[in-house]
Amino acid sequence: MENLDTIVTVIGIIYGVLLVLAAFIRTKLTEAFRIDALFMPKPSEATRPLNLVIGILVAGYSIYSLLKG
């Protein structure tokens, strides 16, 4: 079961990094994972920094979980 937890944690780190990249880089991959595009009715350049904040939180928590456990 620990192996599955590690896999999920690594996926969380990768997703967090993708969100951080989505705040700065505009490619098909990063645009598909944008949080603001998923939850806001009209995403724009003004809502793009939300991905940076959420990406840092997701990646940071995943790294913390990986190091703690």
C-alpha angles and dihedrals in degrees: 000000000000090000091059090049090053092050092051091048092051090049088053090053092050092048091049091052090049090053092051090050090049089062091061111018126058112208132134091258097051093042090055092057100045112132094205091055090052099049109023122076095222113023115193142160089281091061095045094091088065087075090058094053095045092043092054090048094048095044092043094051091046092050090048090051092048093050095041098049 
